[in-house]
Amino acid sequence: MPLAAAAGVEACGTEPPAVVELPEPAFRGAPLEEVIAARRTVRYYSPEPLGLQDLSQILWSAQGITDPDRGMRAAPSAGGTYPVDLYVQPNNVFGLECGVYRYEPVGHRLVLYRAGRFRDAIHEAALGQRWVYTAGAVILFVATPARVAEKYDEASALKSTLLEAGHISQNIYLQATSLGLGVGAIGGFSAEAMGRLLGLGEGQKVVYLNLVGNRR
Ligand SMILES: Cc1cc2nc3c(=O)[nH]c(=O)nc-3n(C[C@H](O)[C@H](O)[C@H](O)COP(=O)(O)O)c2cc1C
């Protein structure tokens, strides 16, 4: 069962689906070197909705399972502890209703985490940066460094978690560029406000936002 909408967040008109099975990632893009050369942060987005197939491809590149036998993912992880979970706020995604969804790498699907209209609140928590409102989707990186600390030590847990977030983000940047989409990284936001909005528990923190959408 998803959690109820946070205080100050409007309820959805109709109940969003509890689970969204994502289409199989199938895209084969440009050579890596061309994608690296073309990669730029894009701050202007068109009102055309982001396709679910594109979002699927992006999430697979970020955290998808690439070795099902061993449960290994697209981005590297300290000791395979995977301390970063990806949550999606679909501002404007074809076929996705209002709410915040959690990406589940196993099963390659989105699970409704919180129903409610979070677009305004997330935009505000990101210090009013306009592109947080206009991009097709906001991907929120929720870190749980304790997963690393359990295997290694407390001191290196946060460092490894943030480094991993960087790897994930780079995959998102390159995949979005390869798809001809706009993409951007955001570190300018209130982690406290984001944590409150999502109702995160002790030891969890939003550490990064990435945006994707059709370019203007
Ligand atoms: C950790 C990090 C945080 C960032 N935070 C923001 C941000 O809050 N707002 C913004 O407009 N750009 C942000 N950016 C994007 C940078 O401004 C951008 O990457 C930089 O200008 C270089 O441009 P390029 O990505 O097109 O090469 C961030 C980038 C990184 C790596």
The ligand as an ORCA input file, in Angstrom:
! r2SCAN-3c Opt
* xyz 0 1
  C      26.664     17.692     -8.420
  C      26.027     18.631     -9.423
  C      25.031     19.487     -9.003
  C      24.428     20.361     -9.916
  N      23.406     21.155     -9.475
  C      22.823     22.021    -10.351
  C      21.746     22.855     -9.910
  O      21.281     22.779     -8.773
  N      21.232     23.728    -10.805
  C      21.695     23.827    -12.095
  O      21.191     24.669    -12.849
  N      22.689     23.007    -12.555
  C      23.256     22.110    -11.717
  N      24.240     21.267    -12.159
  C      24.616     21.264    -13.596
  C      25.919     22.036    -13.826
  O      25.651     23.407    -13.724
  C      26.474     21.664    -15.202
  O      26.825     20.306    -15.221
  C      27.701     22.538    -15.534
  O      27.304     23.856    -15.822
  C      28.498     21.995    -16.716
  O      27.685     21.959    -17.882
  P      27.450     20.618    -18.730
  O      26.816     19.592    -17.811
  O      26.518     21.019    -19.832
  O      28.766     20.145    -19.223
  C      24.851     20.378    -11.268
  C      25.862     19.490    -11.680
  C      26.433     18.621    -10.784
  C      27.487     17.660    -11.279
*
